[in-house]
Amino acid sequence: MIRFILHVIILCLFLTQSLSLFSKTENKLFYDAVRAEATGDLPLAVTLYEETATIRKSPNLYGNLANLYCKTEKYGKAVLNYRRALLLDPANRIIKSNLDYALKIANIDSKNSNFSSYLNSSSVDFWIISLSALFWVGALILAFLFFLGWPMIRLLVPTVIWCSLLGFIMWMVDMCSENRDLLKRELIVFATDLNDGNSSVRVPLRRFAGTGSSANTYVLPGESLWLTLTDDSLPQTHQSKGEKLWYLVHSKNNIKKGWVQKDSFGFLIPDEKEKRNN
């Protein structure tokens, strides 16, 4: 028993020390990036911010990284990181304003972006709770009125109103869930090894997965695209010998469609997909 307690204590001390070291490394990278930015070494600052982003996620971190990409005229990556920041802090007006600016410079219509509405993916839990509360409150009120002796014809109006509200909120839950699924498949394209601030730079969506294939259509850096899924609900991918991974993607209205290489875009939600597919 004493040996077991000693092992537990040693394990706890080890975990505490590891977490402390992890936190120090994370903070050091972040503040090194801040110092590099302050001294004007923007490439180093970008590298350090990107490295920090693999360890932790925060609106401040993504916002700083997006600002640097704006300064270096890489508007595709700027839009990507502003969008990531807003996912963590949807009410941040400064980030929204900066995103609008980046979208304008990149010639992207901000109306096509999915980041601020009652139907966004982050609202689904609110609508589910509202649905549950409305159901039970309405059921209790109707039951109470019934036991008070209200005739059925008189109960018809509140029952219709109650059912209509339930139907409306169920629709809201369905729409939010659909937007959440879309968010998981959304990606932002950017030009590789080029200055994507140049309005003449476009990213090709190819007819087939391969650099030798002709372009089916083109998109601007900063545009949103969505993964095409297989029948098993997995991303449709292809990897030729000696080439990087390719993804079949499409625009929201399915007008634009084609294959894009992995290093030409970033997932809006980076964790699962990027770790699994890298």
Disulfide bonds with the S-S distance in Angstrom:
none
